[in-house]
């Protein structure tokens, strides 16, 4: 599972596809307060695999 800001969403999607070879699941964060794993800005999305 990767938490990312809008700017790094495409990177997170690519990483999930490369690592797990499955379609990623992307969810917009509504309540959770997390930091982007790439730049430490506030994360807007959670990208995961099945």
N, C-alpha and C positions, 0 to 999 in steps of 0.2 A: 504494500500500500504506500502510495506517495502522496504527500500533501504539497500542493503547488499553487503559486499565484497564477493569474491569467497569462502573464508573459511566458511562463515556463510550462504551460499545459501541453503544448505539442511535444516538448522534450520528454515529459513524463509519459505521454501516450506511446511514444517511440520506444522508450525503455521497457515498458510493460510488454509490448508486442515482441521485442527482441528477446527478452528474458523468458517469457512464458509461452510464446507463440499462440496466444489466444487473443480474442478481441477484448480490449480493456473496458472496464466499467468506470464511468466518470459520474461523480455526484457533486453538485454544488453544495458547499458548506453553508448552513444556515445559522447554526448555534455554536458549533465547535470553534474555538479560537486556537489555531495552529499557525506555525510559521512555514513558509515555503522552504523546501529542502534545498533549494538552489541559491536563494538570495536573502532569506530571512525576512522578507516582507510578509504581510499577513496572507495566509493561504486562502484561496477562494474555492479550490476544488480538491477532491479526494479521488485519486486514480488508482484502481486496483484491478486484479485479475479474478476470474471466477473461482 
